[in-house]
Amino acid sequence: MGRMGGFQRHVLIIGASQDVTERIAPMLRRAEFNVHSAKPSPVVFDLVLGTSFELVLVSYPLRDLALDDLIDSLRREGSWCQKAALVLLAEPDHIDDAVAMVDLGVNRAICLDWPEGRLHQAIGDLLEVAPRIALRVLVHLKVEITNQSKRALYQTVNISRTGMLIRGDDALDPGTRFSFFFGIPDGRRLVEGTGEVVRRTNPTREGAAGLGIRFIRITGEGGEQLESFVMRNGS
């Protein structure tokens, strides 16, 4: 199967109950992951060998499948998931055993009785993924192209503490860097900094035509102001 098309990131949940999947999936979708699930069976070995997932979440203890064999398949030379983050979703009575697996092919162990906020923070910290919120404000961009400055006006679709999705008339190429500024509701000062285009969205799949932006630098108090705004409105 190889790499999945487009820019959206993909996560695989293995062996989790429906209740656990329904609890975790919304967190991942808010972070723009496409969520897939699989029952623990030998088919999973071929799946992780031949399909690219950025994150693999595994129920622990894993029933009907040997965890060591799964880790071997994930980390095997040539596996499409060799560099994927592997997280164990541990039942409360087994969290200590799950933690002992960290650094043995496992990146992190998460206890299923943690509150929602702690679960989200644990997954977000691992991938440096921040929750995004819908926000409609105008963004002013200044792009330097062949020693000439070009100014453009865009509108945000959503925003996080690490980046934003914007739309406008000019479709900048991925890799384009620019300076920007915008205001947020109740903000004392403008949020100013530099950013980079990392992707163009697929309107059919993502529901919006635009540009995915990562923040390279936010100056002054703008970063704290933006983070506070996102945290207040991201629940």
N, C-alpha and C positions, 0 to 999 in steps of 0.2 A: 504493500500500500504506500509506503514511503511517507514523504512529508505531505501534510494536508494542505489544500490550496488556500490562498488568501493570507491575510495578516493576523487573523484571530488565533489566539493561543488555545491549546487544547489540554484538558486534564482528564485522566482516567481514574475512576473509582472502582476498586476491586473488592468484592466480597462484603460490602456494607449493606446493612438492612435498608429497607425503603425509608424508615423513619430517619436514619442517620443521613442518607442521601438527600432527603428533602430538607434536612436541617442545614447541610453544608452547601448544597448546590446554589442557593441564592447568593451566598457570599462570593462564590466563584464567578457567577454570572455578572454580578455587579462590578467585578474586577475584569470583565470582558473575556472570560474564559468560556470556551465551548465545552460543556460537561458531557462525558461519556461514562457509562458504567458497564461492568462485566461481572459475571458470576465466576467464582474460582474454579477453573477447569483447565486442562492442558492447552486449550485453545488460547489462553492468555499468554502463554510463552511465545507463540508465534506473533501474537498481537503486539507485544512490547518489542520484539526483535525487529519487526518490519513496519512499525508505525511510529511517527514522531509525536510524543506527548511531552509537554514542558514540565508537567507535574503528575505524579502517580500517587494516589492515596489508597492505602491498603488497610482493610480491617484487621485488627490484631486482638486475640490470636486468629490467624487465618485458617479457616476450616476447609478441608477437601483439597488442599494444595500446600505443598511444602514451601515455606517462605524462603528458605535458602536457595531452592531451585529458581524461584522467581527473581531473587536478587542476582543470581548468576546470569539469568537471561537478560535482565536489564543492563547489567554492567559489562556484558560480554563485548569484546572487540567487534565492531561492525554493527552493533545494535543501534537502532534509531533512537533509543531511549537511554543510551549510555550516560549522558550528562543530565538526564532528567532528575528533578528533585523527588526523592522518595520519602513519603511521610506515613507513619503508622498511626492509624486511628484506634487507640487502645481503649478497651473496656477498663473501668476504674480498678478492678482487681489485678489487672495485668500491666499497668502503666510502668512499673519498675522494670519488668522484663523487657518491655518495649524500649525503654530508655537505654537499656544495656545493648541494644542493637545499633544504636547511633554510632556512626563511624565504621560500622561493619557493612557498608553499602547503603545504610539508612541515613537520611539527613536530619530527620526530626521525629519525635514521638509526641502525639497530642492525646490528651485524655478526654474522652467523650463526655465526662460530667463537668467539664469546664463551662463557664457561662459563655453566652454568644460572643460577647465582646472579646474575651480572651482567645476563643477559637479563631475569630477573624484576625486578630492581631498576630497570632502565631503563624497562620498561613500567609498573611500579608508581609510579615517581617522576612519570611523565608525567601519570598520572590520579589521583595521590594514593590509590592502591589498595594496601591492605595485605593480606597473606595472613591467612586466618582459620583458626582451629583449633577443633576440637570441645572444649567445656568445659562441665561441669555443676557449677555452683555457685549458691547462692542470692544474689539481688540484692535489697537493701532500697531501696525508692523512697519518696521524700517528694514529693508533688505538691501544689502550691498552686492551689486552685480557688476563685475568688470569695472571696478572703481567708480561706479555710479550708484547713487542712492535711489531706491524706489520705495515709496510709501503706499500702504494699502490698508483697507479697513475690512475686518472680518467680524463674524459673530460667533460666540462660543455656543456649542451644543451641550457639552458637559465638561467638567473640570475636576481635577484632583490636586493633591499637594505636589504631584510629580509631573503633571502634564495636563493637556486639554485637547478636546476635539473642536475644531473650528471650521467654519464654512464661509466661502466668499467667491468672488468672480474669478480670482487668479488661483490656478492650481499649481502651487510651488512643487518643485521636485524634491523627493526624499534626499536628505543630506543638506538642504538649504538652511542656513543659519540666519538669524535676524534678531534685532532688538524689538521689544514690545512694551506696551503699557496698557492697563485696563483698570477700571474701577469695579469694586464689588459692593453689594448692598451693605450699608452701615460701615463701610470702610473709611478710616480716617485719612488714608493716603492712597495714592495709586499704587497698584502692583506693577513693578517695573523689573525688567531683566532681559536675559537672552534665552532663545529657544532654538530648537532644531526640528524640522519636519522629519518624522520617522516613517510615515506611511501615508498612502491615500486610501480612504475607506472604499469598501464595496457596498454601494447603495442597496443592492438587491438583498444582500445578506445582513447588513448592519442597520438598514433603515435610514441612513443619512449619508449624503455625499459631503465629504469634507477631508480635512487633513488632521492626522494624528500628530500631536506636538509633545515633545518632552522638554521640560525646563532644564536648561543648563545652569542658569544662575538667576537668582532673584535678589535684588539689592535691598539694602536697608531693612526696614521692618516689614516689608511686603510679604516675605516668606512666612513669618509668624502669623501675620494677619490672615493670609490665605489658608494656612493650615487650621487656624482656629475656626474660620468660616466653614471649611469643609467638614470638620469634626462636628460642629454644631448642627449641620444640616444633612449629614450623611447617614443618619440612623433611619 
